[in-house]
Amino acid sequence: MAVTALLVDGLTVRFGSFRAIDDLSLAIDYGEVRAVIGPNGAGKTTLLDVISGITRPKEGRVIFDATGGSANVTFDVTTRSESAIARAGIRRKFQKPSVFEGLSVRQHIAIGADAGFRRRLDEPALEDRISEVMETVGLTEHADRLAGELGHGQKQWLEIGMVLASDPKVLMLDEPVAGLTDEETERTAALVRRLNRPDRAIVVVEHDMDFVERIADRVTVLHEGRTLFEGPMDKVRADAGVIEVYLGR
């Protein structure tokens, strides 16, 4: 039986009179890659902002099972700070790469590991973790290169590596293939699938529908802050409502 990692319950976010999220409820399980799609202004990034502690909702809650069902340790992330949420195991890669141009790839991964774990790793454990993550995201041969020397796709992978370094329970990726070449997009899709495992939930916001089809176990379509449709990608593509408001004909 699947264990729910995140339970979004009756979530409403207002900016003035505008409802960015309108009484939204959904559940994301451990072991799944969930894509969240929809037109601009549908509430996708706002949802990630709430889960990561940047935005406080007007109503509702987001319950996080921090143990994957192995113990009764749950809490409402809307009551916690950004740093507390990150330390609990919810990590996010933002839409635009934001790296330290003068630091090396290795230094970035070390920062990610040090910032995310509850306890500081000793030197051997930290080096092992850095090496493991660089290999996972395909940047081992660039370990000592400065981030400013990397291409756009490599910077995207570096940021994924930074959040991956802390071994997150929930990994959120906001438009991870924006601006990537077809080859880089393929590599990123393969990377996301490799990162999926039974004790991790992955949430991806993306506009590239071919990419979504390759990575997602389930897709949530948002429209005007509400769930328009939810299901596998083949069902999403065939739904008349989704075609009308988002995919086109």
C-alpha positions, 0 to 999 in steps of 0.5 A: 500500500502506498504511503502518502508523502504530502497531503494537500488539504483545502489549500487557498492562497490569495494575493489581494483579490486574486486566488492563486490557489483555490481550495486545492486538495491532492495527495502525492505518494512516496515512490512516485514522480508527480508532474504538475502542469497547467497554463501560466497562472494556474498555481503551479509555482505557488503550490511549490512555494507553499510546500517549501515555506515561502508562501503562507496560505490563507486556508488549508494545510499541507501534511508531510509524513517525514518518515515514509510511514515507518513511524507516526511523525507528521506535521503541517509544513504551513506552520514551519519555516523554510529552513525547518522544512528543508531540514525535514527533507523537503528540497526544491530546485528553482526554475532558473539556475542560481549558482555561485559562479566562482565556486567549483562543482565539488564545492556546490555539492558540499554546500548542498550536503552540509545545508540539508543533513540534520547532522554534519557529515564527517570528512570521509562521509562528505567526500563519499556523498559528493562523489556519489552525487556528482556521478549521479548527475553526470558532473564527475569530470567537471568536479573542479570546474567553476560553475560560471564555466558550465553550460546551461544544462550543466548548471541545471544538473548542478542545482539538482545535485545540490538539492540531491546531496542532502538525500531529500524525502521530497524533491521538487523540480521547477521547470528542470528542462527549460532552455535545454537541448533535446539531448540535455532533456533526454538526459534529464528525463533519465536522471529524474527516473533514476532518482525515483525510489520507494522512500522518495516523492518527486514533484515536477512542474514542467511545460514540456509535455513529451518530457512529462510523459517520459518521467511522470507516474501521475499528472495533476493538471491545474487551472485557476488554482484548482485541479482540472484533471488528474491521472496518467499522461495518456488520459491527460492528453485525451481529456476534453477539458485539458485540451480546451484550456491547456494543450490545444487541438 
